[in-house]
Amino acid sequence: MTAHPSGLVTEAFEAQRDRLRALAYRVLGSHADAEDVVQEAWMRLVRQDEAGIGNLAGWLTTVVGRISLDLLRSRRARPETAYGHEFADLVVTAAEDPAPDEQVALADAVGLALLVVLDSLTPSERLAFVLHDMFAVPFRDIGQILGKSTDATKMIASRARRKVQAADRPAGPGREHREAVHAFRAAALGGDFEALLRVLDPDVKLTVDTPGGLVVTLGATEVAAGARRFAGEVARQRPVLVNGIPGHMSWGSDGTPLSVISFAVTGGRITGIHIIIDPAKLAAIQLPAPA
């Protein structure tokens, strides 16, 4: 046993960290849990005899897979501990303006919609689908994690794949969505009240996540007025992808994040806006730097 892995092993683990975190997140749907799983894998590596590890990447994948599977099964046994897909688990990434079709499609493929579909799978199905279809882990290795034969593991993955393909997932955002978001941002920053009214649905619903709770505003006139006032506080801003959907982010003059905004668009008009301005929630999200 060794209490301190060699520098080479530590370096190799760090090279694998992003992949392991991504794998755990796809399986679990929670960034916090994914971080905990990767940290637990590191602790197990610390306690492991390095000489007994022939393939570190494969060993780590197996360990992360087993820990994630145990956590999934624990959630099933105690549903009250399951994570919902709330704003605490947002994935916010930088985007071009407008976001290229390829970038949007890629983000949506691993975004919130797929995580919702994966929630309908059993723990074994979810693990097999994620490891094989998303990370190209051989069925033989997945079977070792599940305690199943290779053929049985193939059947589990195939069953999961059919469920995912049959699920009614919302379509990824199209040009209409991106153009509506771009128009809203330009009108808000320019203080153009009439342009805001043109892009907002008359019955638009604005939900603002504040330190004191949720504040809801209904109607295009009220939402447009609020957007124009808020724009005056923005010093820097950029388009972003929020769980794979075109959104917007802003910062104050001192570089402090002011807001993350996501949009619902129907028929070319914005029907829903959700804004996070709660500093504690913004601090809990991994955010891109100002443009």
Summary of the structure (lengths in Angstrom):
residues: 291
radius of gyration: 21.9
end to end distance: 47.7
largest distance: 69.9
contacts: 896
relative contact order: 0.12
helix: 56%
strand: 18%
